[in-house]
Amino acid sequence: MRKRLVILGGGESGVGTALLAKKNGYEVFVSDLGYIQTNYKDELEKVEIQFEEGKHSDSLILNADMIVKSPGIPDKAPIIKKAIENQIPIIGEIEFAFQHNRSKIIAITGSNGKTTTTLLTYHLLQSNGSNVAVGGNVGKSYARILAENDKYDWIVLELSSFQLDSIQTFSADISMILNITKDHLDRYDYKIENYINSKFLISKNIHQGQTLIYNTQNEASANYLNQHPNLLKFAIGVDSNKFMDGKFHLPNRNFVFDLSASSLRGIHNYFNAYCASLAAFMTGLVTEDQIQKALNSFVNAPHRLEKVAVIDGIEFINDSKATNVDSVFYALQSMTKPTILILGGVDKGNDYNEILDFVKEKVKLIIAMGTDNSPILNFFPSKNIKTISTDSLDEAISKSMKYAQSGDAVLLSPACASFDLFKNYEDRGDQFRTKILAKIKQ
């Protein structure tokens, strides 16, 4: 008799899991409390997978042999509590996919920089023709990758803390924890230690022959490893302060990598490039010379210090992915021009003291953009930093062009979630880019 697998969530993670489960002979049902996008419904219907949307029906869910929940569903959700009461095993997509995995894995997490590092690691391997895939928290879900092709040599995965929370046996050949800073604390009872423990689940099942790459200058990571010395025998520590000039060499190697021809800028991205290069070299699939060529050709994902345009000598930069203060810290660290900084959105209890020194040094004006700008307006003007308030992107752009001069930069790096004015950070960044490019044609 076929096992009945119920999947909670009909997004990329859930539908990818459904396709993989169907391929492996499960009876599959997908349930989403919200509404499923048309393209995902079409996929499910094409392979005859039943689903429901706008509700969770107990009668269709609590008869499952196993439940796979999407990472965005918290453990306190009512349907999860009911499943636990009914003693139904619950796992996440990453764990389910790993049970059907034949490939070696590079897994990357961190509060900031994980998408850039994931895409770069993939590029370093793929550009040489290696049989490699990329996905997880970026692009295709891990489960979808395996549903489409389970014969990759390596899979590079970006993993969020939400995805790591439900792993049981998952184990990567090469793991990275780039950094850990305050983020998503509402999910972790507002306790940073819970968030740190979640990130380190990436090393939960690490064993001989596997490696953990971490940032020795990240206090949270260093403290955790000091408290868990058994992990240190698998760890390679990287000093993120050593990449000021964008040049580096790998341990016990003489080849000097140079990022001067790369699109990557800023100490944080130089550190990311080092970690990606180290992981790629450790696979044995690429030479140092091949890595250098790939570093030169890499184009980062949108919304990450993306240079949009130069208008009348003013450079406009889209860093909409910066949804926390730490991301803005790195963005400002990389700025070399007088900057007008567009901040704001749904504040997550930000401590703006963390960027105060850079703001004083590099920012000539802060434009607060959001439906509630009070956190920004309460902080920066009290530090004698010129700050103006706007309630729309159009107004923020208009004000930035009014106050900017040739040789300045306008940086959209909000430090906040986007849900007050936009669908998500991508929508925020896309609108910013579109509106700026439209100015060129006027």
N, C-alpha and C positions, 0 to 999 in steps of 0.2 A: 504493500500500500504506500502511495506517495506521501511524503511529508508535506504538511500544509505550512507554508511560510507566509506570514502577514507582514507587510512593509508599511510602516507609518511614515508618511511624507511622500509626496509625489513630485518632488523636484529632481534635480540632476542626480543626487545621491540615491534617492528612492527608486527612480526609474532605472538607473544603472544596476542597482541590486536586483530589481525585478527581472531584467533581461538576463543577468548572470544566473539567477535562480532558475528561470525557465529553461535555460540552456542545460542546466544540470539536473533537470527532471523533477523539480519541486512543483507542487500545486501552489500557485502564487496569487495573492490578493493584495492590492494597494489601497490604502485608506488615507485621505488627506482631510484635515479639519478645515482647511481653506479650499481654494480652487486651483485645479491643476492646469498648467499652461496647455494651450491647444496642441503644440508640437509634441509634448510629452503624452497627452492623451492619444494622439495619433499613433505614436510608437507602441503604446500598450495595446491598443485595438488591433494593430497590425499583427501582433504575435498572440492575440487572443488571451491577454491577461486582464482579468476582471478588476475593476476599481470602483471606488466611490469618492465623492468630493463633497465638501461642505459639512461633513459630519464624520464621527467615528461610531460605527454601529457595533455594539457589544456582541451581538449575535454572529457577526461576521469576523470579529477579531479575536474574541476570547476562546475560540475553538482551534486556535493555532497550535502547532507543535513548536514553533519558534517565531519570535517577533524580531524584526530588524527595524530599528528606529533611526530616523534621520538625525544628524548631529544637532540640529537646531531645537529638537524637542527635549525639554528638561525632564529630569527624573521625577519632578513633582507634578507633572501633567496628570490629570485624572485618569486617562486611559492607561498610562504606565502604572499607576498605583493599582488599578484593577487587574492588570496583567500579572503584577507581582503577587497580588492576593490569590490569583488563580494558578500560581507557581509555573507560569509560562516563561521559559528562558528568553531573555532579551539581550541582544547584542547590537553593535553598530555596524554600519556598512564596511568600515575598514577591517573589522574582525571577520565579517562574513567573506569579504573578498579574499583576505589572506588565506582562508581555509581552502581556496581554490587557486592559489598562486603557485607558479613554477619558476618565476623570475627572481633574480637578485634585486634588491631594493635599496635605493637611497631615499631616506626620509628626512624632511627638513621642517623644523618648527622654529618659533620665535615670535615675540610680540611685534617686531618690525623687521622688514627685509626678506621675509621668507618667500614671497612670490618672486621677487627679483632673483634671489639665489636659486630657487627651483628652476625657473626658466633659463637662467644662465647655465646651470649644471647640465640641463638637458641639451642646450645649444652646443656646449663644449663636446658632448658625446655625439649628438646627432649630426653635427656638421661634418664629422669624419666618416659618416656612413654607418655608424654603429646601430645595432638593432635595439632601439631604446624608445620608451614612451614616457609621457609626462602627464600628470593629472593630480587628483586628490581634491584639494581646496582651491585649485585653479584649473580651468578647462574641464576636461572630462573627469568624471568620478572614477575612482580606482576600480570599482565593480564594472563600470562600462568598458574600461580598457580591457579587462580580462574577458568580458562577454564578446568583444569584437576580435580579440587575438590573445591567446594565452601562451604565446611562444616568444615573447620578448626576452632578450638577454638581461636587460636592466629596465626597471621602472623607477622614475624619479617622482616622488610624491611630496607635495606640500600638505602638511597636516596641521590643523588648528587644534587648540586645546579641547574644543567640543568633540572633535573626531577622536582624539586620543582617550577621552574619558571612558569610552566603552570597550577598549581593547582588552583582550585576555591572553591571547597567544601571539599576537602580531610581533614580529621581530625583524628589524631592518639590518642589512649588511653594513651599511654606513648611515649613521644618524647624525643630525646636526641640531644643536640648540643655539641659535644665533644670539639671542638675548632674551631676558624676561624683565618686563616693566609692567607697571599697573595698567591693566586693561581687562575688560569683561568681568570686573569684580562683582557685578550684580548677579552673575551666574554662580559665583563662588562664595556666597554669604559675606561678601565684602571683606574677605580675608586673603591677603596676598599669598600666604603660605599654601592655601588650597589651590590657587592658580599655579604656583610654582610646582607643587606636586603633580598637577595635571600635565604640565609641560614635560616633566621628567618621566612620564609614563612612556615616552618614546624609547626609553632605555630599560623598560620594565623587564623584558625578556632577553636582554643582550647576553651574548655568550662568546666563548672563545672563537677568535677569527673575525669578530665584528668590531666596529669602531664607533666611538662617540666623539664628535668634534664640538668643542664648546669655546665660549669667549671667556678667557681668564679675567678680563676687566669688567665683566658683568657680575655685580655683587651677588645677585640672587643665585646665579648658576654656580659661582665659586663657593658660596656658603653651603649650598645643597651638596655639592660633591665632597666638601670637607666633612660633612655630617654623614656621608655614605661612601667611605673610603674604598669599599669593594668595587665601586664603579670606576675608580681612578685607573685601574689596570687596563680598562678598555678605552680610556679617554686621551684625546689629543687636545691640549690647550692651545688656543691661539690668542695672542695679545693684540687686541683690536687697535691699540694706540700706535702700532708700528707701521702704519700705512699712510703716513702723512703725504708722501711724495708720489704715491701711486705706483711704486715699484716694490717687488718682493721676489723671494725665491722660496721654494718648498724645502722642507726639512732634509738636510744632508744632500742637497742638490745645488749645483752652481748656476743653472740657467736663471737669468734675471727676467722676470715678467715686467712689462711696462704698459701701463694703462693710459698713456698719454694720447694714443690714437683711438681709445675706446669712448663710447658715448656715456659710460658710467662716470659720475662725478661725486666727490665728497668722500671723506674718510670712511663713512659707514659703507658706501658701495665698494670701496677698495677692500675693506674687510670681507664683504660678501663675495667679491671676486676671488679673494684668496681661498675662502672655504670651498667655493665651487670648483676652483682649479685643483685643490688638494683632493677633493672627492673624485673628480674626473680622472686624475692621474692614478689614484689608488685602484681604479677599476682595471687598469692595465690595457684599456682600449685605445688610449690616445697618448701621443708623445707631448713633450713640453712645447715643441715648436707648433704642433697642431693646436694646442690649447691657446697659444699666443695669437695665432691667426683667427681663432674663433672669438677670442676676447675682442679683437679689433672689429669684428663684423656684427657683434651682438646689438640688437635693438630691444630696449626694455619694453615692458607692457605699458599701456597707457596709464595716465593718472599718477605716475611716480616721477616727480621732477621732470615732467614732459615739457620740452620747449615747444610752445605753440606757435609763436610768431614774434617778430620785431616790428613795431609800428612807431615811426618817428623817433627811432633810437631807443624805444622802451621795449624791454624784453618781457614777454608774458609767459609764465610758467604754471603748468597745471600739476599740482601735487594733491589732488582731491583725495587720494588714498590715505593721506595723513589724517587719520581719525582719532589720534591721541596726541598728547603733548610730546611724547618721546619722538614721534615721527617728525613733528615740527622742529624739534631740537636738531635732528640730523639734517633737515632741509636747510635751516638757517646756517648750520655749520658749513654747508657747501656754498653758500652765497658769497659772491665776490663784488657785487654791486650794491649801491644804496637801494633799499628794498621797501616797497609798500606791501604790507602783509595783510591778506584777507583771511580773517579768522571767523569762526562761529558755526553754529548749528545746534544740535542737541548736546549740551554740555554733560559730560560723564563724571562730574566732580573733579574737574581738572585743577591741578596745581600749577599755575602759570609761573610760579617762581623758578621752575625748572628751565624755562627759556628766557628768563629776564635778562641775563647777561648778554645773550646774543641779540635780543631785541634792542637793548641799549646801544650795542655796538653797531648793528647793521640796519635796523629798521627806522625809517624816517616817519612812517605813518602806519597805524593799524586801522583797518576798516573792519568793523564788526558786522557780520552778515547773518541774520537769523530772526526768528520770531520772538526770541527772548535773548537779548544781548547783555543782560544785566551782569552775568559773571565777568565778562570781558570789560564792560564799562565800569564795574566796581573795582577792578584790579589795576588796569594799566594807567588810567589817568591819575590814580593816586601815586604812581611812580614817575609822574611828570612825563609820560609818554603820550604824544598826541594820538587821540583815538576818536573816530567818528562812527556813528551808528547808521546802518542801512537795513532795510527789511526785504531786499530782493537782490538777486544776482545782477540784474540790469543796473540797479542803482549803485551796487558795489563796483561794477566795471566803470560806470560813468564817473564815479568819484575818483577811482584810481587813475583814470586818464586825465582828470582835471589837475590832480596834484603831482603826477609823475613828470619827470623831465628826461630829456635824452641822456642815456647812460644809466638810467634807473632800471630796476626790475620790479614787476608786479607778480607776487607769488601767492597763488591760491593754495594755502596749506592750513586747512580749517581747524585741526585739533579736536574736531567734534564729529559726531554722527550727523547724517545728512537728512534725517527723516522729517524735519520740520518743513523744508521747502522742496525736497527732491525725493525720488523713489529710492535712491541709494547713492553711494559715492560715485559710481560710474555715471549715473544720470547727471549728478552735479558737475563732474569733470567734462562730460560730453557737452553739456550746455555752455560751460565756460569756453571750451574750445570753439564751438560753433559761433558763439557771439563775438569772440575775439576775431576769428577769421572773417566774419561778416563785416567787421570794421575796416578791413583792408580794402573791400570792394566798394566802400562808400565814397 
